[in-house]
Amino acid sequence: MVDFCTRNRSFVLVGATYVVVIDGIRDRDGLLEKLGINAYNVDTKAHIWIIDHDICLQCEKQQCINCCPAACYEPQPDGRVIFSYEGCVECGTCRIVCDEFDNIGWTYPRGGFGIQYRYG
């Protein structure tokens, strides 16, 4: 069962977290296990960022928090959202779900930096 869709993506609620449905995979623990074997070459320059943190205050859904498979987004008590790019899997889900405000900036990681997938 799909809970909601945005731009060709489907999401299901697993516990208190929305998980992207990838070829029918709804097992968040299995997904996290697979993410754990990836390697990261972290750059000092972020390849993805929140453009204006104050805009996050206007966003009622803040879907980026729930939809990020790597849990890079963290809600703050004041309504802002903090993003840590170091564990980003470069999937682009956050940019898709931030379609109302388009508040996620992104560029390709510099050569040699970013995630190195070890599974699939």
MODELLER restraints for C-alpha pairs under 7 A, 6 or more apart:
rsr = mdl.restraints
at = mdl.atoms
rsr.add(forms.Gaussian(group=physical.xy_distance, feature=features.Distance(at['CA:1:A'], at['CA:12:A']), mean=6.96, stdev=0.5))
rsr.add(forms.Gaussian(group=physical.xy_distance, feature=features.Distance(at['CA:2:A'], at['CA:10:A']), mean=6.21, stdev=0.5))
rsr.add(forms.Gaussian(group=physical.xy_distance, feature=features.Distance(at['CA:2:A'], at['CA:11:A']), mean=5.82, stdev=0.5))
rsr.add(forms.Gaussian(group=physical.xy_distance, feature=features.Distance(at['CA:2:A'], at['CA:12:A']), mean=5.08, stdev=0.5))
rsr.add(forms.Gaussian(group=physical.xy_distance, feature=features.Distance(at['CA:3:A'], at['CA:11:A']), mean=5.80, stdev=0.5))
rsr.add(forms.Gaussian(group=physical.xy_distance, feature=features.Distance(at['CA:3:A'], at['CA:12:A']), mean=4.88, stdev=0.5))
rsr.add(forms.Gaussian(group=physical.xy_distance, feature=features.Distance(at['CA:3:A'], at['CA:13:A']), mean=6.51, stdev=0.5))
rsr.add(forms.Gaussian(group=physical.xy_distance, feature=features.Distance(at['CA:4:A'], at['CA:10:A']), mean=6.01, stdev=0.5))
rsr.add(forms.Gaussian(group=physical.xy_distance, feature=features.Distance(at['CA:4:A'], at['CA:11:A']), mean=5.53, stdev=0.5))
rsr.add(forms.Gaussian(group=physical.xy_distance, feature=features.Distance(at['CA:4:A'], at['CA:12:A']), mean=6.99, stdev=0.5))
rsr.add(forms.Gaussian(group=physical.xy_distance, feature=features.Distance(at['CA:5:A'], at['CA:11:A']), mean=6.07, stdev=0.5))
rsr.add(forms.Gaussian(group=physical.xy_distance, feature=features.Distance(at['CA:6:A'], at['CA:97:A']), mean=6.71, stdev=0.5))
rsr.add(forms.Gaussian(group=physical.xy_distance, feature=features.Distance(at['CA:10:A'], at['CA:20:A']), mean=5.99, stdev=0.5))
rsr.add(forms.Gaussian(group=physical.xy_distance, feature=features.Distance(at['CA:10:A'], at['CA:21:A']), mean=5.53, stdev=0.5))
rsr.add(forms.Gaussian(group=physical.xy_distance, feature=features.Distance(at['CA:11:A'], at['CA:18:A']), mean=5.95, stdev=0.5))
rsr.add(forms.Gaussian(group=physical.xy_distance, feature=features.Distance(at['CA:11:A'], at['CA:19:A']), mean=5.41, stdev=0.5))
rsr.add(forms.Gaussian(group=physical.xy_distance, feature=features.Distance(at['CA:11:A'], at['CA:20:A']), mean=4.63, stdev=0.5))
rsr.add(forms.Gaussian(group=physical.xy_distance, feature=features.Distance(at['CA:11:A'], at['CA:21:A']), mean=5.57, stdev=0.5))
rsr.add(forms.Gaussian(group=physical.xy_distance, feature=features.Distance(at['CA:12:A'], at['CA:18:A']), mean=5.40, stdev=0.5))
rsr.add(forms.Gaussian(group=physical.xy_distance, feature=features.Distance(at['CA:12:A'], at['CA:19:A']), mean=5.45, stdev=0.5))
rsr.add(forms.Gaussian(group=physical.xy_distance, feature=features.Distance(at['CA:12:A'], at['CA:20:A']), mean=6.68, stdev=0.5))
rsr.add(forms.Gaussian(group=physical.xy_distance, feature=features.Distance(at['CA:12:A'], at['CA:21:A']), mean=6.81, stdev=0.5))
rsr.add(forms.Gaussian(group=physical.xy_distance, feature=features.Distance(at['CA:13:A'], at['CA:19:A']), mean=6.27, stdev=0.5))
rsr.add(forms.Gaussian(group=physical.xy_distance, feature=features.Distance(at['CA:17:A'], at['CA:66:A']), mean=5.30, stdev=0.5))
rsr.add(forms.Gaussian(group=physical.xy_distance, feature=features.Distance(at['CA:18:A'], at['CA:66:A']), mean=5.26, stdev=0.5))
rsr.add(forms.Gaussian(group=physical.xy_distance, feature=features.Distance(at['CA:18:A'], at['CA:67:A']), mean=5.43, stdev=0.5))
rsr.add(forms.Gaussian(group=physical.xy_distance, feature=features.Distance(at['CA:19:A'], at['CA:26:A']), mean=6.92, stdev=0.5))
rsr.add(forms.Gaussian(group=physical.xy_distance, feature=features.Distance(at['CA:19:A'], at['CA:28:A']), mean=6.87, stdev=0.5))
rsr.add(forms.Gaussian(group=physical.xy_distance, feature=features.Distance(at['CA:19:A'], at['CA:67:A']), mean=5.84, stdev=0.5))
rsr.add(forms.Gaussian(group=physical.xy_distance, feature=features.Distance(at['CA:19:A'], at['CA:69:A']), mean=6.94, stdev=0.5))
rsr.add(forms.Gaussian(group=physical.xy_distance, feature=features.Distance(at['CA:20:A'], at['CA:67:A']), mean=6.68, stdev=0.5))
rsr.add(forms.Gaussian(group=physical.xy_distance, feature=features.Distance(at['CA:34:A'], at['CA:119:A']), mean=6.68, stdev=0.5))
rsr.add(forms.Gaussian(group=physical.xy_distance, feature=features.Distance(at['CA:37:A'], at['CA:118:A']), mean=6.24, stdev=0.5))
rsr.add(forms.Gaussian(group=physical.xy_distance, feature=features.Distance(at['CA:38:A'], at['CA:115:A']), mean=6.92, stdev=0.5))
rsr.add(forms.Gaussian(group=physical.xy_distance, feature=features.Distance(at['CA:38:A'], at['CA:116:A']), mean=5.90, stdev=0.5))
rsr.add(forms.Gaussian(group=physical.xy_distance, feature=features.Distance(at['CA:38:A'], at['CA:117:A']), mean=4.96, stdev=0.5))
rsr.add(forms.Gaussian(group=physical.xy_distance, feature=features.Distance(at['CA:38:A'], at['CA:118:A']), mean=5.07, stdev=0.5))
rsr.add(forms.Gaussian(group=physical.xy_distance, feature=features.Distance(at['CA:39:A'], at['CA:115:A']), mean=5.87, stdev=0.5))
rsr.add(forms.Gaussian(group=physical.xy_distance, feature=features.Distance(at['CA:39:A'], at['CA:116:A']), mean=5.03, stdev=0.5))
rsr.add(forms.Gaussian(group=physical.xy_distance, feature=features.Distance(at['CA:39:A'], at['CA:117:A']), mean=6.58, stdev=0.5))
rsr.add(forms.Gaussian(group=physical.xy_distance, feature=features.Distance(at['CA:40:A'], at['CA:114:A']), mean=5.56, stdev=0.5))
rsr.add(forms.Gaussian(group=physical.xy_distance, feature=features.Distance(at['CA:40:A'], at['CA:115:A']), mean=4.49, stdev=0.5))
rsr.add(forms.Gaussian(group=physical.xy_distance, feature=features.Distance(at['CA:40:A'], at['CA:116:A']), mean=5.93, stdev=0.5))
rsr.add(forms.Gaussian(group=physical.xy_distance, feature=features.Distance(at['CA:41:A'], at['CA:113:A']), mean=4.87, stdev=0.5))
rsr.add(forms.Gaussian(group=physical.xy_distance, feature=features.Distance(at['CA:41:A'], at['CA:114:A']), mean=5.18, stdev=0.5))
rsr.add(forms.Gaussian(group=physical.xy_distance, feature=features.Distance(at['CA:41:A'], at['CA:115:A']), mean=6.41, stdev=0.5))
rsr.add(forms.Gaussian(group=physical.xy_distance, feature=features.Distance(at['CA:42:A'], at['CA:86:A']), mean=5.87, stdev=0.5))
rsr.add(forms.Gaussian(group=physical.xy_distance, feature=features.Distance(at['CA:42:A'], at['CA:113:A']), mean=5.91, stdev=0.5))
rsr.add(forms.Gaussian(group=physical.xy_distance, feature=features.Distance(at['CA:42:A'], at['CA:114:A']), mean=5.82, stdev=0.5))
rsr.add(forms.Gaussian(group=physical.xy_distance, feature=features.Distance(at['CA:43:A'], at['CA:113:A']), mean=5.82, stdev=0.5))
rsr.add(forms.Gaussian(group=physical.xy_distance, feature=features.Distance(at['CA:46:A'], at['CA:85:A']), mean=6.22, stdev=0.5))
rsr.add(forms.Gaussian(group=physical.xy_distance, feature=features.Distance(at['CA:47:A'], at['CA:106:A']), mean=5.71, stdev=0.5))
rsr.add(forms.Gaussian(group=physical.xy_distance, feature=features.Distance(at['CA:47:A'], at['CA:107:A']), mean=5.24, stdev=0.5))
rsr.add(forms.Gaussian(group=physical.xy_distance, feature=features.Distance(at['CA:47:A'], at['CA:108:A']), mean=6.13, stdev=0.5))
rsr.add(forms.Gaussian(group=physical.xy_distance, feature=features.Distance(at['CA:47:A'], at['CA:109:A']), mean=5.15, stdev=0.5))
rsr.add(forms.Gaussian(group=physical.xy_distance, feature=features.Distance(at['CA:48:A'], at['CA:85:A']), mean=6.50, stdev=0.5))
rsr.add(forms.Gaussian(group=physical.xy_distance, feature=features.Distance(at['CA:48:A'], at['CA:105:A']), mean=5.50, stdev=0.5))
rsr.add(forms.Gaussian(group=physical.xy_distance, feature=features.Distance(at['CA:48:A'], at['CA:106:A']), mean=4.31, stdev=0.5))
rsr.add(forms.Gaussian(group=physical.xy_distance, feature=features.Distance(at['CA:48:A'], at['CA:107:A']), mean=6.43, stdev=0.5))
rsr.add(forms.Gaussian(group=physical.xy_distance, feature=features.Distance(at['CA:49:A'], at['CA:104:A']), mean=5.78, stdev=0.5))
rsr.add(forms.Gaussian(group=physical.xy_distance, feature=features.Distance(at['CA:49:A'], at['CA:105:A']), mean=5.17, stdev=0.5))
rsr.add(forms.Gaussian(group=physical.xy_distance, feature=features.Distance(at['CA:49:A'], at['CA:106:A']), mean=6.55, stdev=0.5))
rsr.add(forms.Gaussian(group=physical.xy_distance, feature=features.Distance(at['CA:50:A'], at['CA:103:A']), mean=5.93, stdev=0.5))
rsr.add(forms.Gaussian(group=physical.xy_distance, feature=features.Distance(at['CA:50:A'], at['CA:104:A']), mean=4.79, stdev=0.5))
rsr.add(forms.Gaussian(group=physical.xy_distance, feature=features.Distance(at['CA:50:A'], at['CA:105:A']), mean=6.09, stdev=0.5))
rsr.add(forms.Gaussian(group=physical.xy_distance, feature=features.Distance(at['CA:51:A'], at['CA:103:A']), mean=5.29, stdev=0.5))
rsr.add(forms.Gaussian(group=physical.xy_distance, feature=features.Distance(at['CA:51:A'], at['CA:104:A']), mean=5.67, stdev=0.5))
rsr.add(forms.Gaussian(group=physical.xy_distance, feature=features.Distance(at['CA:51:A'], at['CA:105:A']), mean=5.79, stdev=0.5))
rsr.add(forms.Gaussian(group=physical.xy_distance, feature=features.Distance(at['CA:52:A'], at['CA:103:A']), mean=6.60, stdev=0.5))
rsr.add(forms.Gaussian(group=physical.xy_distance, feature=features.Distance(at['CA:53:A'], at['CA:80:A']), mean=6.13, stdev=0.5))
rsr.add(forms.Gaussian(group=physical.xy_distance, feature=features.Distance(at['CA:53:A'], at['CA:81:A']), mean=6.78, stdev=0.5))
rsr.add(forms.Gaussian(group=physical.xy_distance, feature=features.Distance(at['CA:54:A'], at['CA:80:A']), mean=6.81, stdev=0.5))
rsr.add(forms.Gaussian(group=physical.xy_distance, feature=features.Distance(at['CA:56:A'], at['CA:80:A']), mean=5.60, stdev=0.5))
rsr.add(forms.Gaussian(group=physical.xy_distance, feature=features.Distance(at['CA:56:A'], at['CA:81:A']), mean=6.50, stdev=0.5))
rsr.add(forms.Gaussian(group=physical.xy_distance, feature=features.Distance(at['CA:57:A'], at['CA:79:A']), mean=5.40, stdev=0.5))
rsr.add(forms.Gaussian(group=physical.xy_distance, feature=features.Distance(at['CA:57:A'], at['CA:80:A']), mean=5.71, stdev=0.5))
rsr.add(forms.Gaussian(group=physical.xy_distance, feature=features.Distance(at['CA:63:A'], at['CA:97:A']), mean=6.16, stdev=0.5))
rsr.add(forms.Gaussian(group=physical.xy_distance, feature=features.Distance(at['CA:64:A'], at['CA:73:A']), mean=6.63, stdev=0.5))
rsr.add(forms.Gaussian(group=physical.xy_distance, feature=features.Distance(at['CA:64:A'], at['CA:94:A']), mean=4.90, stdev=0.5))
rsr.add(forms.Gaussian(group=physical.xy_distance, feature=features.Distance(at['CA:64:A'], at['CA:97:A']), mean=6.40, stdev=0.5))
rsr.add(forms.Gaussian(group=physical.xy_distance, feature=features.Distance(at['CA:64:A'], at['CA:98:A']), mean=6.84, stdev=0.5))
rsr.add(forms.Gaussian(group=physical.xy_distance, feature=features.Distance(at['CA:65:A'], at['CA:71:A']), mean=6.96, stdev=0.5))
rsr.add(forms.Gaussian(group=physical.xy_distance, feature=features.Distance(at['CA:65:A'], at['CA:73:A']), mean=4.91, stdev=0.5))
rsr.add(forms.Gaussian(group=physical.xy_distance, feature=features.Distance(at['CA:65:A'], at['CA:74:A']), mean=6.21, stdev=0.5))
rsr.add(forms.Gaussian(group=physical.xy_distance, feature=features.Distance(at['CA:65:A'], at['CA:75:A']), mean=6.95, stdev=0.5))
rsr.add(forms.Gaussian(group=physical.xy_distance, feature=features.Distance(at['CA:67:A'], at['CA:93:A']), mean=6.83, stdev=0.5))
rsr.add(forms.Gaussian(group=physical.xy_distance, feature=features.Distance(at['CA:67:A'], at['CA:94:A']), mean=6.83, stdev=0.5))
rsr.add(forms.Gaussian(group=physical.xy_distance, feature=features.Distance(at['CA:68:A'], at['CA:93:A']), mean=6.46, stdev=0.5))
rsr.add(forms.Gaussian(group=physical.xy_distance, feature=features.Distance(at['CA:68:A'], at['CA:94:A']), mean=6.26, stdev=0.5))
rsr.add(forms.Gaussian(group=physical.xy_distance, feature=features.Distance(at['CA:70:A'], at['CA:87:A']), mean=6.43, stdev=0.5))
rsr.add(forms.Gaussian(group=physical.xy_distance, feature=features.Distance(at['CA:70:A'], at['CA:88:A']), mean=6.17, stdev=0.5))
rsr.add(forms.Gaussian(group=physical.xy_distance, feature=features.Distance(at['CA:70:A'], at['CA:89:A']), mean=6.63, stdev=0.5))
rsr.add(forms.Gaussian(group=physical.xy_distance, feature=features.Distance(at['CA:72:A'], at['CA:83:A']), mean=5.61, stdev=0.5))
rsr.add(forms.Gaussian(group=physical.xy_distance, feature=features.Distance(at['CA:72:A'], at['CA:84:A']), mean=5.18, stdev=0.5))
rsr.add(forms.Gaussian(group=physical.xy_distance, feature=features.Distance(at['CA:72:A'], at['CA:85:A']), mean=6.50, stdev=0.5))
rsr.add(forms.Gaussian(group=physical.xy_distance, feature=features.Distance(at['CA:72:A'], at['CA:87:A']), mean=6.48, stdev=0.5))
rsr.add(forms.Gaussian(group=physical.xy_distance, feature=features.Distance(at['CA:72:A'], at['CA:88:A']), mean=6.42, stdev=0.5))
rsr.add(forms.Gaussian(group=physical.xy_distance, feature=features.Distance(at['CA:73:A'], at['CA:81:A']), mean=6.49, stdev=0.5))
rsr.add(forms.Gaussian(group=physical.xy_distance, feature=features.Distance(at['CA:73:A'], at['CA:82:A']), mean=5.74, stdev=0.5))
rsr.add(forms.Gaussian(group=physical.xy_distance, feature=features.Distance(at['CA:73:A'], at['CA:83:A']), mean=4.61, stdev=0.5))
rsr.add(forms.Gaussian(group=physical.xy_distance, feature=features.Distance(at['CA:73:A'], at['CA:84:A']), mean=6.62, stdev=0.5))
rsr.add(forms.Gaussian(group=physical.xy_distance, feature=features.Distance(at['CA:74:A'], at['CA:81:A']), mean=5.61, stdev=0.5))
rsr.add(forms.Gaussian(group=physical.xy_distance, feature=features.Distance(at['CA:74:A'], at['CA:82:A']), mean=5.14, stdev=0.5))
rsr.add(forms.Gaussian(group=physical.xy_distance, feature=features.Distance(at['CA:74:A'], at['CA:83:A']), mean=6.38, stdev=0.5))
rsr.add(forms.Gaussian(group=physical.xy_distance, feature=features.Distance(at['CA:75:A'], at['CA:81:A']), mean=4.66, stdev=0.5))
rsr.add(forms.Gaussian(group=physical.xy_distance, feature=features.Distance(at['CA:75:A'], at['CA:82:A']), mean=6.41, stdev=0.5))
rsr.add(forms.Gaussian(group=physical.xy_distance, feature=features.Distance(at['CA:89:A'], at['CA:115:A']), mean=6.01, stdev=0.5))
rsr.add(forms.Gaussian(group=physical.xy_distance, feature=features.Distance(at['CA:95:A'], at['CA:104:A']), mean=5.73, stdev=0.5))
